[in-house]
Amino acid sequence: MKKFGLALLAGLMTANLAVASQLTSPIQNVEVSSIDSNKLSIQNHSSETVKIDIYGKELSLSPSSGVSFHCEGYSYLELLLTDLIHDYFEVQCGSQVIINESFKLENTEA
């Protein structure tokens, strides 16, 4: 019984590590971290104007700006950087997305 409890505990710890590892962005120079909030925080530290689509609502972030997005009814949100050739990535509500200084929109369609 004790071995079963240890195996169950190890399995739960692995599941928690998998959730924590999902706080990554597939887009270079975009960082995601967990925060204690019911809002999604997005900060644009780059020199680019970044357009993000969240379920049809387009947000335009000027350089050195930020926005909070209320997560009412959602546990996760899909973020689409509309000027990049990329599908989307998903973040938990209560996350902070930071578009850092090195971010460039060089992967745009011609």
TAGIVEN-V649072 format. One record per backbone hydrogen bond with DSSP energy under -0.5 kcal/mol. NH is the residue of the N-H (numbers start at 0). CO is the residue of the C=O. If there is no record, write none. Layout:
# TAGIVEN-V649072
nh->NH co->CO
nh->NH co->CO
This chain:
# TAGIVEN-V649072
nh->4 co->0
nh->5 co->1
nh->6 co->2
nh->7 co->3
nh->8 co->4
nh->9 co->5
nh->10 co->6
nh->11 co->7
nh->12 co->8
nh->13 co->9
nh->14 co->10
nh->15 co->11
nh->16 co->12
nh->17 co->13
nh->18 co->14
nh->19 co->15
nh->20 co->16
nh->21 co->17
nh->21 co->18
nh->22 co->19
nh->23 co->21
nh->27 co->25
nh->29 co->26
nh->30 co->97
nh->32 co->95
nh->34 co->93
nh->36 co->34
nh->39 co->68
nh->40 co->38
nh->40 co->94
nh->41 co->66
nh->42 co->96
nh->43 co->64
nh->44 co->42
nh->44 co->98
nh->49 co->47
nh->49 co->60
nh->51 co->49
nh->51 co->58
nh->52 co->79
nh->53 co->51
nh->53 co->56
nh->54 co->52
nh->56 co->53
nh->57 co->55
nh->58 co->51
nh->60 co->49
nh->60 co->58
nh->61 co->59
nh->63 co->43
nh->63 co->45
nh->64 co->43
nh->64 co->61
nh->66 co->41
nh->68 co->39
nh->70 co->37
nh->73 co->70
nh->76 co->90
nh->78 co->76
nh->78 co->88
nh->79 co->52
nh->80 co->78
nh->81 co->50
nh->81 co->79
nh->82 co->50
nh->83 co->80
nh->84 co->106
nh->85 co->83
nh->88 co->78
nh->90 co->76
nh->92 co->74
nh->95 co->32
nh->96 co->40
nh->97 co->30
nh->97 co->95
nh->98 co->42
nh->98 co->96
nh->99 co->28
nh->99 co->97
nh->102 co->99
nh->105 co->103
nh->107 co->104
